[in-house]
Amino acid sequence: MKKTLIILVLLLSTRIFSQDIVGLYVNDFKYIIGNSTAETELLTYAQDNGFNYLILYNLTYIHLNNFPLDNMSLSLPLANFIHNAKTNYGIIEVGAVGEKNSSFDKIKTYNSFYPTEPNKRFDVFNIEFEFWNTSLVDSGNYYCTTYLTPNGYPCSIAGAFDYYNSQLALLKTYCDANGLKAETYIGYPTIAQSNDIVLNTHRVLVHYYRSSDVYNNGDSIYQYNSTRIEDLAQNPVTIMPIFSARPAHMYNWLIAPHPLTQPYDTFINGTNGYNDQTGTWKSNVTFDGYVWYRYTDLLEISAVLSVENSAIENQYIFLNSNDKTLHFLNFDSEYNVEIYSINGSRIRSFTLHDIVDVSTLSEGIYIVKIKTNKGVYVQKIMI
C-alpha cells in the first residue's frame, strides 16, 4: 500500500509540474518590434530571468500603424523577432493577445506564411476580455459600445460573458484544427462561467494581484479568491497563475528584494497553498507554470536592483549621521526620490530635494530610489 501511495504522489507531481512555462506579458511591444536595441533588451531580460513564454500586446496597433501582419514581406520584422526569440533566447511559446475571435484573423494569416517553420509562428491565442469589470461593461462604457450593443448583447456582466464565451468557442474550434492553444485570462468568474471557460479553452490564466506572496497571517497567496481553482476544476483544466509587478501590486515587494520565483513557490507550497488543499477536484488540475505582468514594470525593477547597470555614473547618496539628513550629490538633472523599508513598503517620496530629513525614521536598513531622466539609481542605507 505504501508503494502504491508513493507512485500516486509521483504521478500527481508529474501532472502538476510536467511543464515549466514561465510567461511574461510584453506591453509596449509596438515600441520594441523593429528596434534591434529594444528587441535585444527584451529577449536578454527574458532569458536572464527564466522566461520562456512571451505574450505580446499591441499587435492590432502594429498591424495598422507599423506594418501589416497579413503581408509576408512587410511582416518580416515580426517573423525575425519570433525566430530569434525561439532559436537564440530559449523562448518555447509566443502568444498573441486579442479581445475577440476576429482579433486573430491577421495572426492566422501571418502564421499561414510559415507552414514548415514553427520557429516563426505564434503558438498561443489569448483572449483578454474582462467581462466581470463593470467599468468596461456598463452602459456607455468601452465593451458596451464596442462589442455588446453592436452584437445584440445587453450591457451587463451576464451579457458581456455571453459575448466573451461565444468568442472563446470560435477561437478554440480554430485552435483545435490548427494545433494551437486557446488561452484566456480571468479575474472573478462564477462557477457556471468557470465551467464554460474551461470547456472553451486549453489554458486559463488566473490573476493573483496582491502586494505580497502571503497574507498577514502567513497564508499563501493561493488564498486570494481561492475557490476559483476549485470552480475551474469541474472538468480537467490547465492553469497558470498571474502575478503582477505593477506599483499597486508586487513592485515594492520585488524591490525589497524578493525573487520572481517566490510567489509561485508560495502559491504551491506555502501555508494553506495549493498543496495543502484536499478534494477529488485536484485530480482535474494541471499547472503549466506561471506568468508575470508586465514587462516595463519588471524592467524598471531590474534597473532599480542593478546599481552597477545604472545609467547614472559617479553619483552617490551621502548620509549625515549627525542630523540624519540624506544629501544627493552631483545630479545634474531633475530627479525624484523614494524611500522604501527593507520589506518593500514605500515610506516617503520627494521631488527635487537636495537634502532629505530622515531623522524621524526608526533605525534600520532602507532602500533609496532616485529616478532621473537619465535612468534609475538605488542604494541601501543604514540609519
C-alpha positions in Angstrom: 0.0 0.0 0.0 2.9 2.4 0.9 4.5 1.8 -2.5 1.2 2.5 -4.3 0.8 5.8 -2.4 4.4 6.8 -3.4 3.7 6.0 -7.1 0.4 8.0 -6.9 2.2 11.0 -5.4 4.9 10.9 -8.1 2.2 10.7 -10.8 0.4 13.7 -9.4 3.7 15.7 -9.1 4.4 14.9 -12.7 1.0 16.0 -13.7 1.3 19.3 -11.9 4.9 20.1 -12.9 5.2 18.3 -16.2 5.9 21.6 -18.0 7.8 24.6 -16.8 6.3 27.5 -18.6 7.3 31.0 -17.2 5.3 33.6 -19.1 5.9 37.4 -19.5 3.3 39.8 -20.6 5.1 42.2 -23.0 3.4 45.6 -23.0 4.6 48.4 -25.3 5.6 45.8 -27.9 4.8 48.4 -30.6 7.9 50.4 -29.4 10.1 47.3 -29.4 9.4 45.5 -32.7 11.8 46.7 -35.4 14.1 48.3 -32.8 17.1 46.0 -32.6 18.3 47.5 -29.3 14.9 47.2 -27.6 14.3 43.7 -29.0 17.7 42.6 -27.6 16.9 44.2 -24.3 13.6 42.3 -24.0 15.0 39.0 -25.1 18.0 39.3 -22.8 15.8 40.2 -19.9 13.6 37.2 -20.6 16.5 34.8 -20.9 18.3 36.2 -17.8 15.2 35.9 -15.7 14.0 32.4 -16.8 11.0 33.5 -19.0 10.3 31.1 -21.9 6.8 32.3 -22.9 6.2 35.8 -24.3 2.6 37.2 -24.5 2.6 40.1 -26.9 0.3 43.1 -26.8 -0.2 45.9 -29.4 -0.5 43.6 -32.4 -3.5 45.4 -33.9 -1.7 48.7 -33.4 1.4 47.3 -35.2 -0.8 45.9 -38.0 -2.4 49.3 -38.6 0.5 51.6 -37.9 3.8 49.8 -38.2 3.4 47.1 -40.8 0.6 44.8 -42.0 0.9 41.4 -40.3 -1.0 39.8 -43.2 1.7 40.7 -45.7 4.6 38.2 -45.7 7.3 40.5 -46.9 6.3 43.5 -44.8 5.8 41.5 -41.6 9.4 40.1 -41.7 10.4 42.1 -38.6 7.9 40.1 -36.6 9.0 36.8 -38.1 12.6 37.6 -37.5 11.9 38.6 -33.9 10.0 35.3 -33.1 12.7 33.2 -34.8 15.4 35.0 -32.8 13.5 34.5 -29.6 12.9 30.8 -30.2 16.3 29.9 -31.6 18.6 32.1 -29.5 16.9 33.0 -26.3 15.1 29.9 -25.1 11.5 31.0 -25.8 9.3 28.0 -26.4 6.0 29.7 -26.8 4.8 33.1 -28.2 1.3 34.3 -27.6 -0.9 36.9 -29.2 -3.4 38.9 -27.2 -6.8 39.9 -28.6 -10.3 40.9 -27.4 -12.4 38.8 -29.8 -12.0 35.9 -32.2 -11.6 38.2 -35.3 -8.7 40.0 -33.5 -6.6 37.0 -34.5 -7.5 37.0 -38.2 -4.3 38.8 -39.2 -2.3 36.4 -36.9 -3.9 33.4 -38.6 -2.8 34.8 -42.0 0.6 35.6 -40.6 1.0 32.0 -39.3 0.0 30.6 -42.7 3.1 32.1 -44.2 5.3 29.6 -42.3 3.7 26.1 -42.6 7.0 24.3 -42.0 8.7 26.9 -39.8 7.3 26.8 -36.3 10.1 29.0 -35.0 8.4 31.9 -36.8 4.8 31.2 -35.8 2.6 32.2 -32.9 1.7 29.2 -30.6 -1.0 30.7 -28.4 -4.0 32.9 -29.0 -5.0 34.7 -25.7 -8.4 36.3 -25.4 -8.4 39.1 -22.8 -11.9 40.3 -22.1 -12.8 41.4 -18.6 -16.5 40.5 -18.6 -16.6 41.0 -14.8 -15.4 44.6 -15.0 -18.4 46.9 -14.8 -16.2 50.0 -15.7 -15.9 48.4 -19.1 -19.3 46.6 -19.3 -21.8 49.2 -18.1 -23.9 51.3 -20.4 -21.8 53.8 -22.4 -18.5 52.2 -21.5 -16.0 50.6 -23.8 -17.2 47.0 -24.0 -20.8 48.1 -24.2 -20.4 50.5 -27.1 -17.7 48.5 -29.0 -18.9 44.9 -28.6 -22.1 44.3 -26.7 -24.7 46.7 -28.2 -23.4 46.3 -31.8 -23.8 42.5 -31.5 -27.2 42.5 -29.7 -25.9 41.7 -26.2 -27.1 43.6 -23.1 -24.6 45.9 -21.3 -24.3 43.7 -18.2 -21.9 41.2 -16.8 -24.2 38.4 -18.0 -24.3 39.9 -21.5 -20.5 40.5 -21.5 -19.9 36.9 -20.5 -22.2 35.5 -23.2 -20.4 37.5 -25.8 -17.0 36.6 -24.5 -17.9 32.9 -24.3 -19.1 32.9 -27.9 -15.7 34.3 -28.9 -13.9 31.6 -26.8 -15.8 28.9 -28.5 -15.0 30.2 -32.0 -11.3 30.5 -31.2 -11.0 27.1 -29.6 -12.5 25.5 -32.7 -9.9 27.2 -34.8 -7.0 26.3 -32.5 -8.1 22.7 -32.2 -8.0 22.4 -36.0 -4.6 24.1 -36.3 -2.6 22.8 -33.5 -2.6 26.0 -31.4 -3.5 26.8 -27.8 -6.6 28.9 -27.0 -5.9 30.7 -23.8 -7.7 33.3 -21.7 -7.1 35.4 -18.6 -9.8 35.6 -15.8 -10.5 37.6 -12.7 -13.8 36.7 -11.0 -16.0 34.2 -12.8 -18.9 32.3 -11.3 -19.0 28.5 -11.0 -21.2 28.3 -14.1 -19.0 30.7 -16.0 -15.9 28.8 -15.0 -17.3 25.6 -16.4 -17.9 27.2 -19.8 -14.5 28.9 -19.8 -12.7 25.6 -19.2 -14.6 23.8 -22.0 -13.8 26.6 -24.5 -10.0 27.0 -23.8 -6.9 24.9 -23.5 -5.3 27.0 -20.7 -6.7 29.5 -18.2 -4.5 32.3 -16.6 -5.9 33.3 -13.2 -4.8 36.6 -11.7 -3.4 36.8 -8.2 -2.8 40.6 -8.0 -1.6 41.2 -4.5 1.3 43.2 -2.9 3.0 40.2 -1.3 3.1 36.4 -1.7 1.5 35.9 1.8 -1.3 37.4 3.9 -0.6 39.0 7.2 -1.4 35.7 8.9 1.1 33.9 6.8 -1.3 32.2 4.4 -0.2 31.6 0.9 -1.3 34.0 -2.0 -3.3 30.9 -3.2 -5.9 32.0 -0.7 -6.8 35.1 -2.8 -10.3 34.2 -4.0 -9.2 30.6 -3.6 -12.4 29.0 -4.7 -11.6 29.9 -8.3 -9.3 27.0 -8.8 -11.8 24.5 -7.4 -14.6 26.1 -9.5 -12.5 25.8 -12.7 -11.7 22.1 -11.8 -15.2 20.8 -12.5 -13.5 19.4 -15.7 -9.8 18.8 -16.5 -8.2 22.3 -16.6 -4.7 23.6 -17.2 -3.9 26.7 -15.2 -1.2 29.3 -14.8 -1.4 31.9 -12.0 -0.6 35.5 -12.9 1.4 37.7 -10.6 1.7 41.5 -11.1 4.7 43.8 -10.8 2.6 46.9 -11.1 3.2 49.6 -8.4 -0.2 48.7 -6.8 0.8 45.1 -6.6 4.3 43.5 -6.1 6.5 46.3 -7.4 7.8 47.3 -4.0 7.9 43.7 -2.8 10.2 42.8 -5.6 12.4 45.8 -4.9 12.8 44.7 -1.3 14.2 42.4 -2.9 12.3 39.1 -3.4 12.9 36.7 -6.3 10.5 36.3 -9.2 10.2 32.6 -8.5 8.9 33.1 -4.9 5.2 33.8 -5.5 4.7 30.6 -7.4 6.5 28.6 -4.9 4.4 30.1 -2.1 1.3 29.6 -4.2 2.0 25.9 -4.5 3.9 25.1 -1.3 3.1 27.9 1.2 0.9 27.7 4.2 -2.6 26.9 3.0 -1.3 26.9 -0.5 -2.4 24.6 -3.3 -0.6 21.5 -1.9 -2.4 21.9 1.4 -5.8 21.7 -0.3 -7.8 18.5 -0.4 -10.6 17.2 -2.6 -11.2 15.0 -5.6 -11.3 18.1 -7.8 -7.5 18.3 -7.6 -7.2 15.4 -10.0 -8.5 17.7 -12.7 -5.8 20.4 -12.2 -2.6 20.7 -14.2 -0.3 23.7 -13.7 1.9 24.6 -16.7 3.8 27.2 -14.7 3.1 30.9 -14.0 3.0 34.3 -15.6 4.3 37.8 -14.7 2.5 41.0 -15.7 4.2 43.2 -17.0 7.5 43.7 -18.8 8.1 47.5 -18.4 7.5 47.4 -14.7 9.8 44.4 -14.3 12.4 46.1 -16.4 12.3 49.1 -14.1 12.6 46.9 -11.1 15.6 45.3 -12.6 17.2 48.7 -13.1 16.5 49.7 -9.5 18.1 46.5 -8.2 21.1 46.7 -10.5 23.2 49.6 -9.3 26.1 48.6 -11.5 24.0 48.8 -14.6 22.5 52.2 -13.8 22.7 54.9 -16.4 24.0 57.3 -13.7 27.7 57.1 -13.0 29.9 58.7 -10.3 26.9 59.7 -8.2 26.0 58.7 -4.7 24.0 59.3 -1.6 25.6 60.8 1.5 24.1 60.3 4.9 25.0 62.9 7.5 24.8 60.8 10.7 24.8 63.9 12.9 21.5 65.4 11.8 20.2 62.4 9.9 19.9 64.0 6.5 20.4 62.5 3.1 22.4 64.5 0.6 22.1 63.7 -3.2 25.3 64.8 -4.9 26.3 65.5 -8.5 22.8 65.0 -10.0 22.8 67.4 -13.0 19.1 66.8 -14.0 15.7 66.8 -12.4 15.0 63.8 -10.1 12.7 62.4 -7.6 13.4 60.3 -4.5 11.5 57.5 -2.9 12.4 55.8 0.4 11.4 52.2 1.0 11.5 49.9 4.0 13.6 46.7 3.6 10.3 44.9 3.2 9.4 47.0 0.1 6.9 49.4 1.5 7.2 52.9 0.2 7.6 55.3 3.2 8.2 58.7 1.6 8.6 60.3 -1.8 10.2 63.7 -2.7 10.7 65.7 -5.8 13.8 67.9 -6.5 15.1 67.8 -2.9 18.9 68.2 -2.5 18.6 67.3 1.2 16.1 65.0 2.8 15.5 64.8 6.5 15.2 61.2 7.7 15.6 61.9 11.4 12.1 60.7 12.2 12.7 57.2 10.7 13.5 54.3 13.0 16.9 52.9 13.0 17.4 50.2 10.4 18.1 49.5 6.7 16.2 51.4 4.0 16.3 51.5 0.2 16.6 54.8 -1.5 15.5 55.0 -5.1 16.4 58.0 -7.4 14.7 58.4 -10.7 16.0 60.9 -13.3 15.6 61.4 -17.0 18.9 59.6 -17.4 18.0 56.4 -15.5 17.4 54.9 -12.1 19.8 54.7 -9.2 19.2 52.7 -6.0 21.2 52.4 -2.8 20.7 50.7 0.6 21.4 52.9 3.6 21.7 52.2 7.3 20.1 54.8 9.6 
